[in-house]
Amino acid sequence: MHDTTNAYGLWYLVLINSAVFILFAFSFVKPKSKTDWRSLGAFSAFVLALFTEMYGFPLTVYLLSGWLGSKLPGLDLTHDAGHLWYALLGMEGDAHANPIHLAANLAIFGGFWLIWAGWKELHAAHQEGAVAVTGPYARVRHPQYVGFVVIMLGFLLMWPTLPTLLMFPVLIWIYTRLAAREEAAVRAEFGADWEAWAQRTPAFLPWARPRPLRGPPPTAPSAHRTT
């Protein structure tokens, strides 16, 4: 094994990076209901699991060390080994400068931009007491949830781990249920205006067929919020 002292065990980086991403998510989600808190909690768990393996302890590389060792003789628990795509594809040079890592960075920054742009449009619409239908909301009904998913996909591309791979579909399910609950509230508040927008705007994918989401009814009166 190579010396991994400088590669892992950096728990202060786990805490700092996790806090930055979780607080950023909190500032946009502004959880109120149990579903909101469940959504934020799941995303927080994803972030903590990710940075724990990135800077704390490489659990996935350790658990897969036998299989990875047969594919990649000499693989150790260094930080570069955590870039699994880099290692499995036999890339050379700086692991942080390979095309996969750069594509992951683009996805992460793109997701953040989408969340910010969605929040900006949503805030303006809220001030006017109207449905947000411009900017990202002209393409999808829940751009902020799409942004969170794109961020997570970027992290999975950059640093795939077993815990985050298992958590990802759970987060998709939670976000879909939360989006359906919010749509029911906004539909009840804005009626025909929301219906006209929803009939021409897909929920998550710009190329998908527009249709309303079906889910549990809202638990409280709506304060127009569609992410």
Secondary structure as GFF3:
##gff-version 3
##sequence-region A 1 227
A	DSSP	alpha_helix	11	29	.	.	.	ID=ss1
A	DSSP	alpha_helix	34	51	.	.	.	ID=ss2
A	DSSP	pi_helix	52	56	.	.	.	ID=ss3
A	DSSP	alpha_helix	59	63	.	.	.	ID=ss4
A	DSSP	alpha_helix	65	71	.	.	.	ID=ss5
A	DSSP	three_ten_helix	80	82	.	.	.	ID=ss6
A	DSSP	alpha_helix	84	88	.	.	.	ID=ss7
A	DSSP	three_ten_helix	95	97	.	.	.	ID=ss8
A	DSSP	alpha_helix	99	128	.	.	.	ID=ss9
A	DSSP	three_ten_helix	135	138	.	.	.	ID=ss10
A	DSSP	alpha_helix	143	158	.	.	.	ID=ss11
A	DSSP	alpha_helix	162	190	.	.	.	ID=ss12
A	DSSP	alpha_helix	192	200	.	.	.	ID=ss13
###
